[in-house]
Amino acid sequence: MTTSAHSTPNIPWAAENTKEHLSKHLGVSFDPEMLRLALTHRSYAFEHDGLPTNERLEFLGDAVLGVLVTDYLYKTYTDEAENELAKKRASIVSTFALAHVAREMDLGRHILLGEGEIRTHGGNKDSILADTFEALIGATYLHAGFDDAWIIVKRHVIPLLDNQRIMGAGKDWKTQVQIAVDKRGLGAIEYRVDGTGPDHDRTFEATLLVGGKAYATAQAKTKKDAERLAAWHSLSDIEKH
């Protein structure tokens, strides 16, 4: 899988610097063309004569990440039930968690974005960061197999199990918000949700409203996750009433 079938425009991109930076932080080597593909957001591809995007690599990386995390959890937490393992997995592979990992390695400044996304700080959006990180896992898997993909997951994703802030994002915050709102009589709860992107790659943005007042807004790959994260980010403000 390469991008050789498409002409690559001569644009400023510090390919060697990017390759060196990401190889150092992720602990794996990259095929330069595969790396460029993994970093090509659809907004950039649209502005450059329909170059291939990183969406297929993201799709693959999401699956590889899921397998590796599930395998680790199954073998490590031998006494936990399926629902507890599922909660752990959901927390550390969430958009919020993967965006956190991406920021830790300053991934945003290496992503190829269109002018519109650059103006709206796309390199710092949770959804773009998380998707690109998954694309890097997909590129690594294609280039070097599960062993190298596991190096990335072991180094950057598995440690999130000890991160209370990340693990907290997987809790039932909507119920906690409901309890807090009912206790204070703050009014009706509503989650205003908008979806963007193609059907196979939707991103959902949810805003929590209580008694008509808007609280936090959060993004995720599913409506349920976006609502849960919005509830989580809103809870402390609600509890101040």
C-alpha positions as CSV (number, residue, x, y, z in Angstrom):
1,M,0.0,0.0,0.0
2,T,1.6,3.3,-1.1
3,T,0.7,6.6,-2.5
4,S,2.8,6.2,-5.6
5,A,-0.2,6.3,-7.9
6,H,-0.8,9.9,-7.0
7,S,1.5,12.8,-7.7
8,T,2.5,14.5,-4.4
9,P,2.6,18.3,-4.6
10,N,5.8,20.0,-3.6
11,I,4.7,21.6,-0.4
12,P,6.5,22.5,2.8
13,W,6.6,19.4,5.0
14,A,9.6,18.5,7.2
15,A,9.4,14.8,6.3
16,E,12.7,13.8,8.0
17,N,12.0,15.9,11.1
18,T,8.5,14.4,11.4
19,K,9.7,10.9,10.8
20,E,12.5,11.3,13.4
21,H,10.2,12.9,15.9
22,L,7.4,10.3,15.7
23,S,9.8,7.4,15.5
24,K,11.5,8.6,18.7
25,H,8.2,9.1,20.6
26,L,6.4,6.0,19.4
27,G,9.4,3.7,19.5
28,V,9.0,2.3,15.9
29,S,10.3,3.0,12.4
30,F,8.1,4.2,9.6
31,D,8.0,3.9,5.8
32,P,8.1,7.5,4.7
33,E,5.2,7.2,2.2
34,M,3.1,5.3,4.7
35,L,3.8,7.9,7.4
36,R,2.8,10.7,5.1
37,L,-0.5,8.9,4.3
38,A,-1.2,8.4,8.0
39,L,-0.8,12.1,8.6
40,T,-3.0,13.2,5.6
41,H,-6.3,14.5,6.9
42,R,-9.2,14.5,4.4
43,S,-9.3,18.4,4.5
44,Y,-5.7,18.5,3.1
45,A,-6.4,15.8,0.5
46,F,-9.5,17.7,-0.7
47,E,-7.4,20.8,-1.4
48,H,-4.6,18.8,-3.2
49,D,-6.3,17.1,-6.1
50,G,-7.9,14.3,-4.2
51,L,-4.8,12.7,-2.6
52,P,-5.6,9.6,-0.6
53,T,-6.5,10.3,3.0
54,N,-5.6,8.5,6.3
55,E,-9.2,7.3,6.8
56,R,-8.5,3.7,5.7
57,L,-5.4,3.5,7.9
58,E,-7.5,4.9,10.8
59,F,-10.1,2.2,10.2
60,L,-7.4,-0.5,10.3
61,G,-5.6,1.1,13.3
62,D,-8.8,1.2,15.3
63,A,-9.2,-2.6,14.8
64,V,-5.6,-3.3,15.6
65,L,-5.7,-1.2,18.7
66,G,-8.9,-2.9,19.8
67,V,-7.3,-6.4,19.4
68,L,-4.1,-5.5,21.3
69,V,-5.8,-3.8,24.2
70,T,-8.4,-6.6,24.5
71,D,-5.7,-9.2,24.5
72,Y,-3.8,-7.4,27.2
73,L,-6.8,-6.8,29.4
74,Y,-8.0,-10.5,29.0
75,K,-4.6,-11.8,30.0
76,T,-3.9,-9.3,32.8
77,Y,-7.2,-9.0,34.7
78,T,-7.9,-12.7,34.9
79,D,-10.6,-12.4,37.6
80,E,-12.6,-9.5,36.1
81,A,-15.9,-10.0,34.4
82,E,-16.5,-9.1,30.7
83,N,-18.3,-5.9,31.6
84,E,-15.5,-4.6,33.7
85,L,-12.9,-5.4,31.0
86,A,-15.2,-3.6,28.5
87,K,-15.3,-0.5,30.7
88,K,-11.5,-0.4,30.9
89,R,-11.1,-0.9,27.2
90,A,-13.7,1.9,26.4
91,S,-11.8,4.3,28.7
92,I,-8.3,3.9,27.2
93,V,-9.3,3.7,23.5
94,S,-11.8,6.6,23.7
95,T,-11.3,9.7,21.6
96,F,-10.5,11.7,24.8
97,A,-7.8,9.2,25.8
98,L,-6.2,8.9,22.4
99,A,-6.2,12.7,21.9
100,H,-4.4,12.9,25.3
101,V,-1.7,10.5,24.0
102,A,-1.4,12.5,20.7
103,R,-0.9,15.8,22.6
104,E,1.8,14.2,24.7
105,M,3.9,13.6,21.6
106,D,2.9,16.9,20.0
107,L,1.3,15.1,17.1
108,G,-0.9,18.0,16.0
109,R,1.8,20.1,14.4
110,H,2.8,17.2,12.1
111,I,-0.7,16.5,10.7
112,L,-1.3,17.7,7.1
113,L,-4.5,19.8,7.3
114,G,-6.5,21.9,4.9
115,E,-6.6,25.7,5.3
116,G,-10.0,25.6,6.9
117,E,-8.9,23.1,9.6
118,I,-5.7,25.1,10.2
119,R,-7.8,28.3,10.8
120,T,-10.0,26.4,13.3
121,H,-7.0,24.8,15.1
122,G,-7.7,21.3,13.7
123,G,-4.4,20.1,15.0
124,N,-5.7,20.4,18.5
125,K,-9.1,18.8,18.0
126,D,-9.7,15.6,19.9
127,S,-11.3,13.8,17.0
128,I,-8.5,14.7,14.5
129,L,-5.7,13.8,17.0
130,A,-7.3,10.5,18.0
131,D,-8.0,9.5,14.4
132,T,-4.4,10.3,13.3
133,F,-3.0,8.3,16.2
134,E,-5.1,5.3,15.1
135,A,-3.8,5.9,11.5
136,L,-0.3,5.7,12.8
137,I,-1.0,2.4,14.5
138,G,-2.5,1.1,11.2
139,A,0.5,2.3,9.2
140,T,2.8,0.6,11.7
141,Y,0.8,-2.7,11.5
142,L,1.1,-2.7,7.7
143,H,4.8,-1.9,7.8
144,A,5.9,-4.2,10.6
145,G,3.0,-6.2,11.9
146,F,1.5,-6.7,15.3
147,D,4.8,-6.7,17.2
148,D,5.6,-3.1,16.3
149,A,2.0,-2.0,16.8
150,W,2.2,-3.5,20.2
151,I,5.2,-1.3,21.0
152,I,3.1,1.8,20.5
153,V,0.2,0.5,22.4
154,K,2.3,-0.8,25.3
155,R,4.2,2.5,25.5
156,H,1.4,5.0,25.2
157,V,-2.1,3.4,25.6
158,I,-1.7,0.7,28.3
159,P,-0.2,3.2,30.9
160,L,-3.5,5.1,30.7
161,L,-5.0,2.4,32.9
162,D,-3.2,4.1,35.8
163,N,-4.4,7.6,34.8
164,Q,-7.3,8.5,37.0
165,R,-8.4,11.3,34.8
166,I,-8.6,9.1,31.7
167,M,-10.2,6.2,33.5
168,G,-12.8,8.5,35.0
169,A,-14.0,9.4,31.5
170,G,-15.4,5.9,31.2
171,K,-17.7,6.1,34.2
172,D,-21.4,6.6,34.2
173,W,-21.3,10.3,34.4
174,K,-24.7,10.8,33.0
175,T,-26.2,9.1,36.0
176,Q,-24.0,11.2,38.3
177,V,-25.2,14.3,36.6
178,Q,-28.8,13.2,36.9
179,I,-28.4,12.7,40.7
180,A,-26.7,16.1,41.1
181,V,-29.4,17.9,39.1
182,D,-32.3,16.2,40.9
183,K,-30.7,17.0,44.3
184,R,-30.5,20.7,43.4
185,G,-33.7,21.0,41.5
186,L,-32.0,22.6,38.5
187,G,-34.4,21.6,35.8
188,A,-34.6,19.3,32.8
189,I,-31.5,17.7,31.3
190,E,-30.9,17.8,27.6
191,Y,-28.0,16.6,25.4
192,R,-27.8,18.6,22.2
193,V,-25.8,16.4,19.7
194,D,-24.5,17.2,16.3
195,G,-22.8,14.7,14.0
196,T,-20.3,15.6,11.3
197,G,-18.3,13.7,8.7
198,P,-19.2,10.8,6.4
199,D,-21.3,7.9,7.6
200,H,-18.3,5.6,8.0
201,D,-16.4,8.2,10.0
202,R,-18.8,10.3,12.0
203,T,-17.7,12.6,14.9
204,F,-20.3,13.6,17.4
205,E,-20.3,16.8,19.5
206,A,-22.6,16.9,22.5
207,T,-23.5,19.8,24.7
208,L,-25.2,19.3,28.1
209,L,-28.0,21.7,28.9
210,V,-29.6,21.8,32.4
211,G,-32.7,24.0,32.8
212,G,-31.8,25.6,29.5
213,K,-28.3,26.5,30.6
214,A,-25.4,25.2,28.5
215,Y,-22.6,23.4,30.3
216,A,-19.7,21.5,28.8
217,T,-19.3,20.4,25.2
218,A,-17.4,17.2,24.2
219,Q,-16.5,15.3,21.0
220,A,-16.3,11.5,20.5
221,K,-16.8,8.9,17.8
222,T,-20.2,7.8,19.1
223,K,-23.1,9.8,20.4
224,K,-23.1,7.9,23.7
225,D,-19.4,8.7,24.4
226,A,-19.9,12.3,23.5
227,E,-22.8,12.6,25.9
228,R,-20.9,10.8,28.7
229,L,-17.9,13.1,28.3
230,A,-20.0,16.2,28.2
231,A,-21.7,15.0,31.5
232,W,-18.3,14.3,33.0
233,H,-16.9,17.8,32.2
234,S,-20.0,19.4,33.5
235,L,-20.4,17.7,36.8
236,S,-18.1,19.9,38.9
237,D,-19.9,23.1,37.7
238,I,-23.3,21.5,38.5
239,E,-22.2,20.5,41.9
240,K,-21.2,24.1,42.7
241,H,-24.9,25.1,42.8
